[in-house]
Amino acid sequence: MAAMKDMRFPIGRFEPRPDISGAERRTLITSIAKAPIRLRAALEELTPGQLDEPYRPEGWTVRQVAHHLPDSHLNGYIRFKLALTEEQPAVKTYNEKLWAELEDSRLAAPEISLRLLDSLHERWTLVLRSLKPEDFTRTLTHPEFGLMSLDAVLQLYEWHGRHHIAHITSLRQRMGW
């Protein structure tokens, strides 16, 4: 079971820090900005067969992971904007497992999602870099996580990008690709 856990969480589980400094926040934003580049590098020169390989037994394929990132980060971007423009909005979840089974996630070329992630992260980074420190104390209510500050949401999505890219890079390493 330990090997399965390692494959599911190659960088460890998400653990938000309650207080982060301005420098730490800037580092997280830079990491979010670079996620599309890191995903593109992780997918570089993979064959169609490799794209359709699950990153772990019973897991999504590399292709599905590549499409999941913009699906999730679109939700993250919207959640950020809701929290910036409304008082403690309740955000909606989505069934990521069912989204990953839709045809666009199972069959589409990853390049489509790479272009989407490029544009999305460019916009998101513009918003993030424009915020004042106190803006990150604004909150939203997530059905699974409860009340979250934008600092916690920032940490979550920065971790999320690294987490899924590590699924691909760790598979490549295990398979010698």
Buried (B, 14 or more C-beta within 10 A) or exposed (E): EEEEEEBBEBEEEBEBEEEBEEEBBEEBBEBBBBBBEBBBEBBEEBEEEBBBBBBBEEBBBBBBBBBBBBBBBBBBBEBBBBBBEEEEBEBEEEEBEEBBEEEEBBEBEBEEBBEBBBEBBEEBBEBBEEBEEEBBEBBBEBEEBEEBBBBBBBBBBBBBBBBBBBBBBBBBEEEEB
